[in-house]
């Protein structure tokens, strides 16, 4: 079960991560277009033609990035965006100093590494190290460099610097929100897959009844509880008469349908607390709780009749099947394994007596 769970998580995690990564990339790309649009107006206003032109080209670049996202070119998108932001940070610092706070955008890049489309940790680490080194160089080498801007624009630039910091915070906040939603969704999906795997481990795929292993666990649990009380339970084991011949003649697919039909009949004619399972092959087991063997015999006789009356069709031929039952009331002093062996032998004895009957 543990191996199946790990395999399941490994399957859902990359798909889910990719889904959330693309959403985040779209949001950040919209933010990048908006930020560069603001920078276009600013640098045009203060007369910095080179940065004005660069931001125009950046807008075109990020519009092109929407095309990359559309065609799921995530690695290309991710790498080009990192290069563009690093380049913009360097050019801005070289031309006007550190005062615009644009190099802090490198923290956005570092934050996005958790959703990197590059699966190898080495690639992520290399990008992160480069960006940390670049920020360190820019901050140490150029932090004290004065802004090469006319004094009349000082107030505007202060507002602009604050706006840059806010936009960077918003971008990082976007990453945090997406990460939180991803983690919540991931936990939910893992929980769902755990439940599905538990069902696969405990339930038979054909009949949707408890499988042999799960029934064994339930029987041992019941036996340990009932041994401490004076209440008994009734074990019924049955299988379909000559089912191998039915399978050989009519095919495996119809054979599975017959098994499913009989399982449905049993489910509809037992109580919710009773334990019903497929006991391997065409054999079924029912544990009737809090009842006597006489009451159980009445219930089993009804099942026998319903199974016998069920009709099946193959290539125009209509036929039915029958089942032989063994019934045993388990007592406090009876070992559960011994009880199961006895009831199985009772069923086999019923077949020797002519099949389609109840033996107890």
SULJO-V847833 format. One record per backbone hydrogen bond with DSSP energy under -0.5 kcal/mol. CO is the residue of the C=O (numbers start at 0). NH is the residue of the N-H. E is the energy in kcal/mol with one decimal. If there is no record, write none. Layout:
CO|NH|E + CO|NH|E
This chain:
0|4|-2.4 + 1|5|-2.5 + 2|6|-2.4 + 3|7|-2.3 + 4|8|-2.5 + 5|9|-2.5 + 6|10|-1.2 + 7|11|-2.1 + 8|12|-2.7 + 9|13|-0.7 + 10|14|-0.8 + 11|15|-2.5 + 12|16|-2.8 + 13|17|-2.5 + 14|18|-2.1 + 15|19|-2.4 + 16|20|-2.5 + 17|21|-2.4 + 18|22|-1.7 + 19|23|-2.4 + 20|24|-2.9 + 21|25|-2.3 + 22|26|-2.1 + 23|27|-2.8 + 24|28|-2.3 + 25|29|-2.3 + 26|30|-2.2 + 27|31|-2.3 + 28|32|-2.2 + 29|33|-2.3 + 30|34|-2.8 + 31|35|-2.5 + 32|36|-1.9 + 33|37|-2.1 + 34|38|-2.2 + 35|39|-2.0 + 36|40|-1.7 + 37|41|-2.2 + 38|42|-2.9 + 39|43|-1.8 + 40|44|-1.9 + 41|45|-2.3 + 42|46|-0.5 + 42|47|-2.4 + 46|48|-1.1 + 47|51|-2.2 + 48|52|-2.8 + 49|53|-2.3 + 50|54|-2.2 + 51|55|-1.6 + 52|56|-2.3 + 53|57|-2.1 + 54|58|-2.1 + 55|59|-1.9 + 56|60|-2.5 + 57|61|-2.7 + 58|62|-2.0 + 59|63|-2.2 + 60|64|-1.6 + 61|65|-1.0 + 62|65|-0.6 + 62|66|-0.8 + 63|66|-0.6 + 63|67|-1.6 + 64|68|-2.4 + 65|69|-2.4 + 66|70|-1.9 + 67|72|-3.3 + 68|71|-1.5 + 71|73|-1.6 + 72|76|-2.4 + 73|77|-3.0 + 74|78|-2.5 + 75|79|-2.5 + 76|80|-2.3 + 77|81|-1.8 + 78|82|-2.2 + 79|83|-2.7 + 80|84|-2.4 + 81|85|-2.1 + 82|86|-2.6 + 83|87|-2.6 + 84|88|-2.3 + 85|89|-2.1 + 86|90|-2.8 + 87|91|-2.5 + 88|92|-2.1 + 89|93|-2.5 + 90|94|-2.1 + 91|95|-3.0 + 91|96|-0.5 + 92|96|-1.6 + 96|99|-0.5 + 97|100|-2.2 + 100|103|-1.1 + 101|104|-2.5 + 102|105|-2.2 + 103|106|-1.8 + 104|107|-1.0 + 104|108|-1.3 + 105|109|-2.1 + 106|110|-2.1 + 107|111|-1.7 + 108|112|-0.6 + 109|112|-0.9 + 110|113|-0.9 + 111|114|-1.8 + 112|115|-1.7 + 116|118|-0.6 + 119|123|-1.4 + 120|124|-2.8 + 121|125|-2.5 + 122|126|-2.0 + 123|127|-2.5 + 124|128|-2.8 + 125|129|-2.5 + 126|130|-2.3 + 127|131|-2.2 + 128|132|-2.6 + 129|133|-2.6 + 130|134|-2.3 + 131|135|-2.3 + 132|136|-2.5 + 133|137|-2.5 + 134|138|-2.8 + 135|139|-2.6 + 136|140|-2.7 + 137|141|-1.9 + 138|142|-1.0 + 141|97|-0.9 + 141|144|-1.1 + 144|97|-0.6 + 146|148|-1.7 + 149|152|-1.7 + 150|153|-1.9 + 152|156|-2.5 + 153|157|-2.0 + 154|158|-2.3 + 155|159|-2.6 + 156|160|-2.8 + 157|161|-2.2 + 158|162|-2.5 + 159|163|-2.4 + 160|164|-2.0 + 161|165|-2.5 + 162|166|-2.7 + 163|167|-2.2 + 164|168|-2.6 + 165|169|-2.7 + 166|170|-2.1 + 167|171|-2.5 + 168|172|-2.8 + 169|173|-2.4 + 170|174|-1.9 + 171|175|-2.4 + 172|176|-2.9 + 173|177|-2.7 + 174|178|-2.5 + 175|179|-2.6 + 176|180|-2.6 + 177|181|-2.6 + 178|182|-2.7 + 179|183|-2.3 + 180|184|-2.8 + 181|185|-3.0 + 182|186|-2.5 + 183|187|-2.1 + 184|188|-2.9 + 185|189|-2.7 + 186|190|-2.5 + 187|191|-2.2 + 188|192|-2.7 + 189|193|-2.5 + 190|194|-2.1 + 191|195|-2.2 + 192|196|-2.7 + 193|197|-2.6 + 194|198|-2.3 + 195|199|-2.3 + 196|200|-2.5 + 197|201|-2.2 + 198|202|-3.0 + 201|210|-3.1 + 203|207|-1.9 + 208|203|-3.7 + 209|277|-2.8 + 210|214|-2.7 + 211|215|-2.2 + 212|216|-1.9 + 213|217|-2.4 + 214|218|-2.9 + 215|219|-2.1 + 216|220|-2.1 + 217|221|-2.6 + 218|222|-2.9 + 219|223|-2.0 + 220|224|-1.5 + 221|225|-3.2 + 222|226|-1.8 + 224|227|-1.1 + 225|228|-1.3 + 231|290|-0.7 + 232|329|-3.1 + 233|287|-2.7 + 234|327|-2.3 + 235|285|-2.9 + 236|325|-2.8 + 237|283|-3.5 + 238|323|-1.9 + 239|242|-1.2 + 241|245|-1.6 + 242|246|-2.8 + 243|247|-2.4 + 244|248|-2.4 + 245|249|-2.9 + 246|250|-1.9 + 250|254|-1.9 + 251|255|-2.6 + 252|256|-1.7 + 253|257|-2.3 + 254|258|-2.1 + 255|259|-2.5 + 256|260|-2.5 + 257|261|-2.5 + 258|262|-2.3 + 259|263|-2.2 + 260|264|-2.0 + 261|265|-2.3 + 262|266|-2.5 + 263|267|-2.2 + 264|268|-0.8 + 265|268|-0.8 + 266|269|-0.9 + 270|273|-1.1 + 273|275|-0.5 + 274|286|-2.8 + 275|209|-1.3 + 276|278|-0.7 + 276|284|-2.5 + 279|282|-2.2 + 281|239|-1.0 + 282|278|-2.5 + 283|237|-2.1 + 284|276|-2.3 + 285|235|-2.8 + 285|287|-0.6 + 286|274|-1.8 + 286|288|-0.7 + 287|233|-2.3 + 291|295|-2.1 + 292|296|-2.4 + 293|297|-1.4 + 294|298|-1.7 + 295|299|-2.8 + 296|300|-2.5 + 297|301|-1.6 + 298|302|-1.8 + 299|303|-2.8 + 300|304|-2.1 + 301|305|-2.4 + 302|306|-2.6 + 303|307|-2.1 + 304|308|-2.0 + 305|309|-0.8 + 306|309|-0.7 + 306|320|-0.6 + 309|320|-0.5 + 311|318|-2.8 + 313|316|-2.1 + 315|317|-0.5 + 316|313|-2.4 + 318|311|-3.2 + 321|240|-2.7 + 323|238|-1.4 + 324|358|-2.4 + 325|236|-2.4 + 327|234|-3.2 + 327|329|-0.6 + 329|232|-0.8 + 330|333|-1.7 + 334|338|-2.4 + 335|339|-2.4 + 336|340|-2.0 + 337|341|-2.3 + 338|342|-2.5 + 339|343|-1.9 + 340|344|-1.9 + 341|345|-2.2 + 342|346|-1.9 + 343|347|-2.2 + 344|348|-2.5 + 345|349|-1.8 + 346|350|-1.4 + 347|351|-1.7 + 348|352|-1.2 + 349|354|-1.9 + 350|353|-1.3 + 356|324|-3.0 + 358|326|-2.2
